[in-house]
């Protein structure tokens, strides 16, 4: 038996499948862990020696459904369930 071409024909089983969290084909079926994001660990897999990897998946690379509203809410003091204070009339501002 050779260790080259003839052996490669026997490889037809999948070790990795799509990850539920990051969407990459990095979820190891036997280990039950994603090699890319570390799922099912609570925290995302991240290393300081890989600056590019951190840049690809950091805050601001997605939709930011929650974060894009935070600066506006901060400006207003995070008020909730109240009416905004009345603005001065335009006529009063001009005089």
N, C-alpha and C positions, 0 to 999 in steps of 0.2 A: 504494500500500500504506500502510495506517495503522499507527501504532505502538501502538494501544490494543487494543480488544476483539478484533478479528479476529486479531491477532498472538498473543494469549494462547491461542487454540484450538490452536495448533501445538505447545504445550509438553506433551510426553508422555514425555520421556525422564528418567530419574532420575540426578541428580548424586551423591546420597548414599544409602548403604545402611547397615544395622546394623553397628556396630563390634563386633569380637570381644571387646574388653577392657571397654569401658564400657557396651555395650548400647544406646547412643543411635544414632539414625539420623543419624550425623554422619561416617561414613567416606566420603571422597570417592573415587569409583571411578576417575577419571582420575589424580588426584594420588597415590592409594594412601596417604592419610594421614587420620587422624581429626581433625576440627576441634575436637572436645571434649576428648579426652584425649591426643591427640598420637601415638597408636599408628601405626606400629610403633616409635616412640622408646622407649628403655628406661625413661625417667622419665616420670611423669605430667605433663601440661601444667598449669601453675599460675602464677598471677600475683598479686602483692601488692595490685594495684589492685582486685581483685575479691574482697572479703572473704566475700561470700555464697557464691561458687563454691567457695572453700576450705572453708567450713563444711559444705557439702553432701557433700563427698567425703573428709573427713578421717578419721583414725583414730577408731573408735568408732561410725561410722555403719553398719558392716556387722556380720558375725557375730563377727569377731575370733577366729577359730579357734585362732590361736597366742598372740596377745597376752593373752587373758584368763587364761592359765595362768602367765604370766611372774611376776606378783606373788607367787603361792603358791610357785613354785620359788625365787624370790629369798629368801623368808623362810627356806627350808630350805637355803640355800647352794648351790643348783643341784646337789645330789647326785644321782648316777645309779648304777644297778646295785648298790645297797647296801640293806640293811635299815635301817629307821628305828631310832634308838636306843630302848631299852626305857624305858617310862615308869615312874615310881614307883608302887607298889601303892596302891590307894585307902585301905586300912587304915592304911598308914604316913602318908598325907597327913592323915588325920583325927586322929591322935594327936599 
